[in-house]
């Protein structure tokens, strides 16, 4: 079962995340998601556990638990939704016709 862990402290790394779940059973993998540019944690991660029953127990015990001074949120991971390209980003550069204040250069003054 794939488990989503949110609200992680930026100090928690993948090894520590996996260690947190080993109390409840075997952990296949644990990954804290990091920013590609800075390498800094994004504050969430994923844990994979082969035993679904152990994973469900881990979810119920660790959801709302305090880890490194923060209350984490733990749930079963849902598949990522595929969205059309235009809907992926909100509020980013949309293009446009503004010419940066240069205006119509064909006019003579």
N, C-alpha and C positions, 0 to 999 in steps of 0.2 A: 504494500500500500504506500502511496506517495502522500506525504504529510506536508502541509504548508505551515510555516512558523512566521508570524509577523510581530512587529513591535520589539524586535531584538535590539539590545544595546549595540552601539557601533563597535564596542570592544570585543564582542563575541566572534570567534572565528569558526571555521567549518569543523575542526577537530573538537572544539568545546561543545558545539551544537550536537554532534554525533554522540559524544560522551553523555550528554544530558538524557538521551533516549535509550542508551544501552541498559539502563536500570530496568527497562521494561521488556527487553528482548534484543535479538540480533538486529543490527543496523547495517544495511547494505551500502548506503551512501548518505552523506550529509554535506550540504553545500550552502554556504552563506553567499548570497548574490552581492557582487561588488560592481561599482561604477567602472566602466571600461577605461575612462580617461584618468581617474584619480586612484583607482584601486581601493577606494574607501567602501566600506559596507553600506548597502542600501537599507539595512535594517530588517531584512527578511531573508528567509531561506527555505530549503526543502530537505526533508529526511525521507529515506526509503527504508521500509521494514518489510521483510518477506512474509511474516506472520500477521495476517489481518487482525486476529484477536488481540495480539500484543499491541499492535498499532492503535487499535481502538481504545485500549486501556491507557496507553501513553497519551493519547489525545485528551481523554477525559481527566487524567491526573495533572497534565501539564498546562492545559488551557487555563488562563488567568493566574498562572504561577509567577512568582517573582524570580527573575534571573538577572544577575548583575545590576540590581537596582531598578529594573523595569518589569512591568507586568506584561507577559507575552500572550499572544493569541495563537492558538493551535487548532487546526482543523484539517479535514481531509482535503487534499489538493483537488481542484477541479481542472478539467482540460482547458487549455488556453483557447479563447475564442478567436476565430479568424475573422478579421474585419477588412472591408475594402480599404485600399491604401489611403484614400482621402480622409478616413475617419480615425486614423491612428493618432494624429496629433491634434490637440486643441489649442488654438490661439497662437500658433507659430506664424512664421512669415507666410503671407498669403499672396505675395506679389503686388502688383498694382501699378498705376500709371504715374505716380508722383515722380517728377524729374529732379527732385532735390533742390528746388528753388531756382533752377536755371530758366524755366519758362520757355517761351517761344523765341528762339534765337534768330529767326528770320526777320523780325521787326527791326526797323531802324529808328533811332531816336533823334 
